[in-house]
Amino acid sequence: KIEYDAEKKTLTVRDSGIGMTHDDLVKNLGTVARSGTTKFMEAMAEGSADIGMIGKFGVGFYSTFLVADRVTVASKHPSSDTQYLWE
């Protein structure tokens, strides 16, 4: 689900994915090197990936930083009672 708030100038993307634990957020979003961007670029250079595979590597998430001043991820894993925020 995508929501736009013109007054706040925000774009919110919500999904019903599996959710991430605190450690998952740190591991998967904490650095570009671990985001999959590096792996994607290496696969592109090798010729073993194409632009249609961008979601597989997490590059789509990092493209938000090209247009946003701030990115916030809220996630709650089913095995946890806590929702975590990553900014």
Biopython code that builds the backbone (N, CA, C, O; Angstrom):
import numpy as np
from Bio.PDB.StructureBuilder import StructureBuilder

atoms = [
    (1, "LYS", "N", (0.844, -1.165, 0.000)),
    (1, "LYS", "CA", (0.000, 0.000, 0.000)),
    (1, "LYS", "C", (0.894, 1.235, 0.000)),
    (1, "LYS", "O", (1.862, 1.300, 0.758)),
    (2, "ILE", "N", (0.583, 2.194, -0.827)),
    (2, "ILE", "CA", (1.362, 3.428, -0.926)),
    (2, "ILE", "C", (0.474, 4.598, -0.540)),
    (2, "ILE", "O", (-0.640, 4.734, -1.046)),
    (3, "GLU", "N", (0.968, 5.442, 0.356)),
    (3, "GLU", "CA", (0.224, 6.609, 0.815)),
    (3, "GLU", "C", (1.089, 7.854, 0.640)),
    (3, "GLU", "O", (2.281, 7.845, 0.946)),
    (4, "TYR", "N", (0.471, 8.918, 0.147)),
    (4, "TYR", "CA", (1.168, 10.193, 0.012)),
    (4, "TYR", "C", (0.456, 11.231, 0.870)),
    (4, "TYR", "O", (-0.766, 11.365, 0.810)),
    (5, "ASP", "N", (1.223, 11.959, 1.663)),
    (5, "ASP", "CA", (0.683, 13.028, 2.493)),
    (5, "ASP", "C", (1.299, 14.334, 1.998)),
    (5, "ASP", "O", (2.459, 14.635, 2.283)),
    (6, "ALA", "N", (0.504, 15.108, 1.251)),
    (6, "ALA", "CA", (1.001, 16.350, 0.653)),
    (6, "ALA", "C", (1.395, 17.380, 1.710)),
    (6, "ALA", "O", (2.365, 18.117, 1.530)),
    (7, "GLU", "N", (0.644, 17.432, 2.813)),
    (7, "GLU", "CA", (0.935, 18.400, 3.867)),
    (7, "GLU", "C", (2.274, 18.105, 4.541)),
    (7, "GLU", "O", (3.072, 19.015, 4.765)),
    (8, "LYS", "N", (2.518, 16.844, 4.862)),
    (8, "LYS", "CA", (3.768, 16.449, 5.518)),
    (8, "LYS", "C", (4.892, 16.197, 4.515)),
    (8, "LYS", "O", (6.059, 16.073, 4.887)),
    (9, "LYS", "N", (4.518, 16.123, 3.235)),
    (9, "LYS", "CA", (5.472, 15.814, 2.166)),
    (9, "LYS", "C", (6.162, 14.480, 2.412)),
    (9, "LYS", "O", (7.386, 14.370, 2.347)),
    (10, "THR", "N", (5.338, 13.460, 2.699)),
    (10, "THR", "CA", (5.869, 12.121, 2.943)),
    (10, "THR", "C", (5.227, 11.110, 1.999)),
    (10, "THR", "O", (4.091, 11.276, 1.556)),
    (11, "LEU", "N", (5.967, 10.088, 1.713)),
    (11, "LEU", "CA", (5.491, 8.941, 0.952)),
    (11, "LEU", "C", (5.700, 7.727, 1.844)),
    (11, "LEU", "O", (6.813, 7.469, 2.303)),
    (12, "THR", "N", (4.627, 6.982, 2.087)),
    (12, "THR", "CA", (4.701, 5.818, 2.954)),
    (12, "THR", "C", (4.393, 4.577, 2.140)),
    (12, "THR", "O", (3.379, 4.512, 1.446)),
    (13, "VAL", "N", (5.271, 3.598, 2.229)),
    (13, "VAL", "CA", (5.068, 2.313, 1.565)),
    (13, "VAL", "C", (4.912, 1.275, 2.656)),
    (13, "VAL", "O", (5.803, 1.101, 3.487)),
    (14, "ARG", "N", (3.776, 0.580, 2.657)),
    (14, "ARG", "CA", (3.510, -0.452, 3.664)),
    (14, "ARG", "C", (3.364, -1.792, 2.959)),
    (14, "ARG", "O", (2.779, -1.888, 1.880)),
    (15, "ASP", "N", (3.900, -2.807, 3.585)),
    (15, "ASP", "CA", (3.698, -4.149, 3.053)),
    (15, "ASP", "C", (3.409, -5.104, 4.197)),
    (15, "ASP", "O", (3.505, -4.738, 5.369)),
    (16, "SER", "N", (3.067, -6.294, 3.855)),
    (16, "SER", "CA", (2.775, -7.294, 4.881)),
    (16, "SER", "C", (3.816, -8.409, 4.814)),
    (16, "SER", "O", (3.499, -9.595, 4.896)),
    (17, "GLY", "N", (5.061, -7.986, 4.664)),
    (17, "GLY", "CA", (6.166, -8.940, 4.595)),
    (17, "GLY", "C", (6.357, -9.673, 5.903)),
    (17, "GLY", "O", (5.594, -9.482, 6.850)),
    (18, "ILE", "N", (7.361, -10.501, 5.954)),
    (18, "ILE", "CA", (7.601, -11.357, 7.115)),
    (18, "ILE", "C", (8.054, -10.560, 8.333)),
    (18, "ILE", "O", (7.876, -11.023, 9.459)),
    (19, "GLY", "N", (8.620, -9.403, 8.146)),
    (19, "GLY", "CA", (9.106, -8.610, 9.270)),
    (19, "GLY", "C", (10.533, -8.982, 9.625)),
    (19, "GLY", "O", (11.003, -10.077, 9.315)),
    (20, "MET", "N", (11.215, -8.050, 10.281)),
    (20, "MET", "CA", (12.609, -8.282, 10.648)),
    (20, "MET", "C", (12.807, -8.060, 12.138)),
    (20, "MET", "O", (12.150, -7.222, 12.755)),
    (21, "THR", "N", (13.716, -8.821, 12.690)),
    (21, "THR", "CA", (14.137, -8.624, 14.074)),
    (21, "THR", "C", (15.110, -7.448, 14.113)),
    (21, "THR", "O", (15.495, -6.922, 13.069)),
    (22, "HIS", "N", (15.501, -7.043, 15.300)),
    (22, "HIS", "CA", (16.507, -5.988, 15.439)),
    (22, "HIS", "C", (17.787, -6.375, 14.701)),
    (22, "HIS", "O", (18.348, -5.573, 13.955)),
    (23, "ASP", "N", (18.243, -7.606, 14.913)),
    (23, "ASP", "CA", (19.478, -8.061, 14.262)),
    (23, "ASP", "C", (19.336, -8.098, 12.742)),
    (23, "ASP", "O", (20.283, -7.785, 12.021)),
    (24, "ASP", "N", (18.156, -8.481, 12.255)),
    (24, "ASP", "CA", (17.908, -8.485, 10.807)),
    (24, "ASP", "C", (18.031, -7.075, 10.243)),
    (24, "ASP", "O", (18.645, -6.877, 9.194)),
    (25, "LEU", "N", (17.452, -6.097, 10.930)),
    (25, "LEU", "CA", (17.520, -4.705, 10.468)),
    (25, "LEU", "C", (18.965, -4.236, 10.382)),
    (25, "LEU", "O", (19.370, -3.630, 9.390)),
    (26, "VAL", "N", (19.737, -4.514, 11.419)),
    (26, "VAL", "CA", (21.141, -4.107, 11.430)),
    (26, "VAL", "C", (21.906, -4.798, 10.307)),
    (26, "VAL", "O", (22.665, -4.156, 9.581)),
    (27, "LYS", "N", (21.709, -6.089, 10.167)),
    (27, "LYS", "CA", (22.430, -6.867, 9.158)),
    (27, "LYS", "C", (22.031, -6.474, 7.738)),
    (27, "LYS", "O", (22.894, -6.292, 6.879)),
    (28, "ASN", "N", (20.741, -6.344, 7.490)),
    (28, "ASN", "CA", (20.265, -6.140, 6.128)),
    (28, "ASN", "C", (20.175, -4.691, 5.684)),
    (28, "ASN", "O", (20.247, -4.409, 4.488)),
    (29, "LEU", "N", (20.018, -3.766, 6.624)),
    (29, "LEU", "CA", (19.872, -2.364, 6.253)),
    (29, "LEU", "C", (21.009, -1.495, 6.765)),
    (29, "LEU", "O", (21.140, -0.339, 6.361)),
    (30, "GLY", "N", (21.816, -2.034, 7.636)),
    (30, "GLY", "CA", (22.838, -1.246, 8.309)),
    (30, "GLY", "C", (23.923, -0.672, 7.428)),
    (30, "GLY", "O", (24.413, 0.427, 7.689)),
    (31, "THR", "N", (24.302, -1.380, 6.405)),
    (31, "THR", "CA", (25.350, -0.881, 5.511)),
    (31, "THR", "C", (25.005, -1.248, 4.083)),
    (31, "THR", "O", (24.401, -2.288, 3.824)),
    (32, "VAL", "N", (25.391, -0.393, 3.167)),
    (32, "VAL", "CA", (25.150, -0.667, 1.755)),
    (32, "VAL", "C", (25.871, -1.940, 1.334)),
    (32, "VAL", "O", (25.369, -2.700, 0.506)),
    (33, "ALA", "N", (27.053, -2.172, 1.907)),
    (33, "ALA", "CA", (27.819, -3.360, 1.537)),
    (33, "ALA", "C", (27.043, -4.638, 1.809)),
    (33, "ALA", "O", (27.153, -5.603, 1.052)),
    (34, "ARG", "N", (26.267, -4.653, 2.869)),
    (34, "ARG", "CA", (25.496, -5.845, 3.206)),
    (34, "ARG", "C", (24.094, -5.813, 2.623)),
    (34, "ARG", "O", (23.356, -6.793, 2.719)),
    (35, "SER", "N", (23.726, -4.695, 2.021)),
    (35, "SER", "CA", (22.373, -4.569, 1.501)),
    (35, "SER", "C", (22.150, -5.417, 0.262)),
    (35, "SER", "O", (21.010, -5.704, -0.105)),
    (36, "GLY", "N", (23.222, -5.810, -0.371)),
    (36, "GLY", "CA", (23.083, -6.535, -1.621)),
    (36, "GLY", "C", (23.479, -5.673, -2.805)),
    (36, "GLY", "O", (23.623, -6.177, -3.919)),
    (37, "THR", "N", (23.658, -4.373, -2.578)),
    (37, "THR", "CA", (24.027, -3.480, -3.670)),
    (37, "THR", "C", (25.354, -3.899, -4.281)),
    (37, "THR", "O", (25.492, -3.946, -5.503)),
    (38, "THR", "N", (26.327, -4.202, -3.436)),
    (38, "THR", "CA", (27.630, -4.624, -3.938)),
    (38, "THR", "C", (27.502, -5.925, -4.724)),
    (38, "THR", "O", (28.081, -6.059, -5.802)),
    (39, "LYS", "N", (26.744, -6.887, -4.189)),
    (39, "LYS", "CA", (26.547, -8.156, -4.887)),
    (39, "LYS", "C", (25.842, -7.941, -6.222)),
    (39, "LYS", "O", (26.179, -8.581, -7.219)),
    (40, "PHE", "N", (24.875, -7.050, -6.237)),
    (40, "PHE", "CA", (24.159, -6.764, -7.475)),
    (40, "PHE", "C", (25.098, -6.170, -8.518)),
    (40, "PHE", "O", (25.093, -6.589, -9.676)),
    (41, "MET", "N", (25.901, -5.194, -8.106)),
    (41, "MET", "CA", (26.832, -4.561, -9.049)),
    (41, "MET", "C", (27.861, -5.571, -9.565)),
    (41, "MET", "O", (28.232, -5.534, -10.738)),
    (42, "GLU", "N", (28.320, -6.467, -8.696)),
    (42, "GLU", "CA", (29.258, -7.509, -9.126)),
    (42, "GLU", "C", (28.591, -8.447, -10.130)),
    (42, "GLU", "O", (29.199, -8.814, -11.136)),
    (43, "ALA", "N", (27.348, -8.834, -9.862)),
    (43, "ALA", "CA", (26.620, -9.720, -10.765)),
    (43, "ALA", "C", (26.364, -9.035, -12.103)),
    (43, "ALA", "O", (26.421, -9.681, -13.149)),
    (44, "MET", "N", (26.082, -7.727, -12.080)),
    (44, "MET", "CA", (25.893, -6.975, -13.328)),
    (44, "MET", "C", (27.191, -6.982, -14.134)),
    (44, "MET", "O", (27.175, -7.184, -15.349)),
    (45, "ALA", "N", (28.313, -6.759, -13.452)),
    (45, "ALA", "CA", (29.606, -6.726, -14.129)),
    (45, "ALA", "C", (29.950, -8.079, -14.741)),
    (45, "ALA", "O", (30.547, -8.150, -15.815)),
    (46, "GLU", "N", (29.565, -9.159, -14.042)),
    (46, "GLU", "CA", (29.820, -10.510, -14.540)),
    (46, "GLU", "C", (28.869, -10.892, -15.665)),
    (46, "GLU", "O", (29.117, -11.840, -16.410)),
    (47, "GLY", "N", (27.780, -10.145, -15.777)),
    (47, "GLY", "CA", (26.773, -10.477, -16.773)),
    (47, "GLY", "C", (25.786, -11.526, -16.294)),
    (47, "GLY", "O", (25.021, -12.065, -17.093)),
    (48, "SER", "N", (25.792, -11.825, -14.988)),
    (48, "SER", "CA", (24.897, -12.857, -14.464)),
    (48, "SER", "C", (23.630, -12.270, -13.833)),
    (48, "SER", "O", (22.835, -13.001, -13.243)),
    (49, "ALA", "N", (23.443, -10.954, -13.957)),
    (49, "ALA", "CA", (22.231, -10.308, -13.443)),
    (49, "ALA", "C", (21.783, -9.254, -14.442)),
    (49, "ALA", "O", (22.588, -8.727, -15.210)),
    (50, "ASP", "N", (20.499, -8.954, -14.425)),
    (50, "ASP", "CA", (19.998, -7.855, -15.239)),
    (50, "ASP", "C", (19.178, -6.925, -14.355)),
    (50, "ASP", "O", (18.882, -7.257, -13.207)),
    (51, "ILE", "N", (18.816, -5.776, -14.879)),
    (51, "ILE", "CA", (18.119, -4.763, -14.092)),
    (51, "ILE", "C", (16.794, -5.285, -13.538)),
    (51, "ILE", "O", (16.305, -4.759, -12.539)),
    (52, "GLY", "N", (16.209, -6.294, -14.155)),
    (52, "GLY", "CA", (14.960, -6.879, -13.677)),
    (52, "GLY", "C", (15.114, -7.629, -12.369)),
    (52, "GLY", "O", (14.120, -7.968, -11.728)),
    (53, "MET", "N", (16.349, -7.893, -11.965)),
    (53, "MET", "CA", (16.610, -8.619, -10.723)),
    (53, "MET", "C", (16.858, -7.684, -9.544)),
    (53, "MET", "O", (17.243, -8.142, -8.468)),
    (54, "ILE", "N", (16.647, -6.403, -9.723)),
    (54, "ILE", "CA", (17.025, -5.411, -8.719)),
    (54, "ILE", "C", (16.411, -5.685, -7.350)),
    (54, "ILE", "O", (17.086, -5.479, -6.342)),
    (55, "GLY", "N", (15.172, -6.138, -7.271)),
    (55, "GLY", "CA", (14.530, -6.412, -5.991)),
    (55, "GLY", "C", (15.174, -7.550, -5.236)),
    (55, "GLY", "O", (15.171, -7.560, -4.005)),
    (56, "LYS", "N", (15.727, -8.507, -5.956)),
    (56, "LYS", "CA", (16.368, -9.659, -5.328)),
    (56, "LYS", "C", (17.552, -9.245, -4.467)),
    (56, "LYS", "O", (17.852, -9.893, -3.464)),
    (57, "PHE", "N", (18.211, -8.189, -4.847)),
    (57, "PHE", "CA", (19.425, -7.766, -4.166)),
    (57, "PHE", "C", (19.204, -6.637, -3.161)),
    (57, "PHE", "O", (20.153, -6.232, -2.489)),
    (58, "GLY", "N", (17.997, -6.122, -3.037)),
    (58, "GLY", "CA", (17.735, -5.038, -2.097)),
    (58, "GLY", "C", (18.141, -3.674, -2.600)),
    (58, "GLY", "O", (18.127, -2.708, -1.836)),
    (59, "VAL", "N", (18.502, -3.569, -3.867)),
    (59, "VAL", "CA", (18.943, -2.298, -4.424)),
    (59, "VAL", "C", (17.782, -1.314, -4.497)),
    (59, "VAL", "O", (17.981, -0.108, -4.352)),
    (60, "GLY", "N", (16.587, -1.811, -4.719)),
    (60, "GLY", "CA", (15.416, -0.941, -4.799)),
    (60, "GLY", "C", (15.230, -0.122, -3.540)),
    (60, "GLY", "O", (14.898, 1.061, -3.613)),
    (61, "PHE", "N", (15.440, -0.735, -2.386)),
    (61, "PHE", "CA", (15.336, -0.014, -1.120)),
    (61, "PHE", "C", (16.332, 1.135, -1.068)),
    (61, "PHE", "O", (15.975, 2.249, -0.686)),
    (62, "TYR", "N", (17.552, 0.879, -1.441)),
    (62, "TYR", "CA", (18.573, 1.912, -1.357)),
    (62, "TYR", "C", (18.388, 3.020, -2.377)),
    (62, "TYR", "O", (18.966, 4.096, -2.220)),
    (63, "SER", "N", (17.599, 2.789, -3.418)),
    (63, "SER", "CA", (17.330, 3.856, -4.381)),
    (63, "SER", "C", (16.486, 4.954, -3.749)),
    (63, "SER", "O", (16.454, 6.072, -4.265)),
    (64, "THR", "N", (15.800, 4.665, -2.641)),
    (64, "THR", "CA", (15.025, 5.702, -1.957)),
    (64, "THR", "C", (15.914, 6.844, -1.482)),
    (64, "THR", "O", (15.460, 7.983, -1.383)),
    (65, "PHE", "N", (17.165, 6.550, -1.191)),
    (65, "PHE", "CA", (18.069, 7.592, -0.713)),
    (65, "PHE", "C", (18.436, 8.591, -1.809)),
    (65, "PHE", "O", (18.975, 9.659, -1.519)),
    (66, "LEU", "N", (18.150, 8.254, -3.053)),
    (66, "LEU", "CA", (18.395, 9.188, -4.150)),
    (66, "LEU", "C", (17.376, 10.319, -4.150)),
    (66, "LEU", "O", (17.659, 11.409, -4.648)),
    (67, "VAL", "N", (16.198, 10.070, -3.599)),
    (67, "VAL", "CA", (15.129, 11.062, -3.658)),
    (67, "VAL", "C", (14.638, 11.516, -2.288)),
    (67, "VAL", "O", (13.885, 12.486, -2.207)),
    (68, "ALA", "N", (15.036, 10.852, -1.222)),
    (68, "ALA", "CA", (14.506, 11.167, 0.104)),
    (68, "ALA", "C", (15.565, 11.810, 0.991)),
    (68, "ALA", "O", (16.754, 11.507, 0.894)),
    (69, "ASP", "N", (15.104, 12.698, 1.851)),
    (69, "ASP", "CA", (15.987, 13.282, 2.863)),
    (69, "ASP", "C", (16.116, 12.356, 4.060)),
    (69, "ASP", "O", (17.129, 12.365, 4.759)),
    (70, "ARG", "N", (15.081, 11.555, 4.290)),
    (70, "ARG", "CA", (15.061, 10.651, 5.441)),
    (70, "ARG", "C", (14.283, 9.395, 5.080)),
    (70, "ARG", "O", (13.253, 9.463, 4.410)),
    (71, "VAL", "N", (14.785, 8.247, 5.530)),
    (71, "VAL", "CA", (14.117, 6.962, 5.310)),
    (71, "VAL", "C", (13.975, 6.288, 6.671)),
    (71, "VAL", "O", (14.944, 6.167, 7.421)),
    (72, "THR", "N", (12.758, 5.851, 6.978)),
    (72, "THR", "CA", (12.490, 5.157, 8.229)),
    (72, "THR", "C", (11.854, 3.815, 7.911)),
    (72, "THR", "O", (10.920, 3.736, 7.114)),
    (73, "VAL", "N", (12.359, 2.764, 8.533)),
    (73, "VAL", "CA", (11.778, 1.431, 8.374)),
    (73, "VAL", "C", (11.275, 0.985, 9.740)),
    (73, "VAL", "O", (12.027, 0.971, 10.714)),
    (74, "ALA", "N", (9.996, 0.622, 9.802)),
    (74, "ALA", "CA", (9.406, 0.049, 11.009)),
    (74, "ALA", "C", (9.111, -1.407, 10.701)),
    (74, "ALA", "O", (8.472, -1.716, 9.695)),
    (75, "SER", "N", (9.573, -2.302, 11.561)),
    (75, "SER", "CA", (9.388, -3.726, 11.283)),
    (75, "SER", "C", (9.182, -4.501, 12.581)),
    (75, "SER", "O", (9.787, -4.207, 13.612)),
    (76, "LYS", "N", (8.320, -5.484, 12.494)),
    (76, "LYS", "CA", (8.057, -6.356, 13.635)),
    (76, "LYS", "C", (8.052, -7.799, 13.153)),
    (76, "LYS", "O", (7.249, -8.187, 12.304)),
    (77, "HIS", "N", (8.948, -8.570, 13.703)),
    (77, "HIS", "CA", (9.037, -9.991, 13.351)),
    (77, "HIS", "C", (7.965, -10.760, 14.129)),
    (77, "HIS", "O", (7.686, -10.423, 15.280)),
    (78, "PRO", "N", (7.364, -11.783, 13.525)),
    (78, "PRO", "CA", (6.311, -12.541, 14.216)),
    (78, "PRO", "C", (6.736, -13.163, 15.543)),
    (78, "PRO", "O", (5.898, -13.374, 16.420)),
    (79, "SER", "N", (8.023, -13.460, 15.702)),
    (79, "SER", "CA", (8.483, -14.094, 16.948)),
    (79, "SER", "C", (8.812, -13.084, 18.047)),
    (79, "SER", "O", (9.264, -13.462, 19.128)),
    (80, "SER", "N", (8.584, -11.802, 17.767)),
    (80, "SER", "CA", (8.911, -10.761, 18.742)),
    (80, "SER", "C", (7.678, -9.919, 19.058)),
    (80, "SER", "O", (6.824, -9.707, 18.198)),
    (81, "ASP", "N", (7.594, -9.444, 20.299)),
    (81, "ASP", "CA", (6.518, -8.544, 20.686)),
    (81, "ASP", "C", (6.893, -7.086, 20.433)),
    (81, "ASP", "O", (6.073, -6.189, 20.630)),
    (82, "THR", "N", (8.120, -6.851, 20.001)),
    (82, "THR", "CA", (8.637, -5.498, 19.826)),
    (82, "THR", "C", (8.713, -5.115, 18.361)),
    (82, "THR", "O", (9.155, -5.899, 17.521)),
    (83, "GLN", "N", (8.275, -3.900, 18.065)),
    (83, "GLN", "CA", (8.461, -3.335, 16.723)),
    (83, "GLN", "C", (9.708, -2.475, 16.769)),
    (83, "GLN", "O", (9.878, -1.682, 17.695)),
    (84, "TYR", "N", (10.587, -2.619, 15.779)),
    (84, "TYR", "CA", (11.828, -1.885, 15.740)),
    (84, "TYR", "C", (11.783, -0.847, 14.626)),
    (84, "TYR", "O", (11.153, -1.056, 13.590)),
    (85, "LEU", "N", (12.462, 0.277, 14.858)),
    (85, "LEU", "CA", (12.591, 1.332, 13.865)),
    (85, "LEU", "C", (14.044, 1.443, 13.447)),
    (85, "LEU", "O", (14.954, 1.377, 14.274)),
    (86, "TRP", "N", (14.244, 1.612, 12.160)),
    (86, "TRP", "CA", (15.588, 1.848, 11.605)),
    (86, "TRP", "C", (15.516, 3.148, 10.824)),
    (86, "TRP", "O", (14.625, 3.322, 9.993)),
    (87, "GLU", "N", (16.441, 4.060, 11.078)),
    (87, "GLU", "CA", (16.497, 5.319, 10.319)),
    (87, "GLU", "C", (17.910, 5.560, 9.854)),
    (87, "GLU", "O", (18.180, 6.564, 9.196)),
]
sb = StructureBuilder()
sb.init_structure("model")
sb.init_model(0)
sb.init_chain("A")
sb.init_seg("    ")
for serial, (resi, resn, name, xyz) in enumerate(atoms, 1):
    if name == "N":
        sb.init_residue(resn, " ", resi, " ")
    sb.init_atom(name, np.array(xyz, "f"), 0.0, 1.0, " ", f" {name:<3s}", serial, name[0])
structure = sb.get_structure()
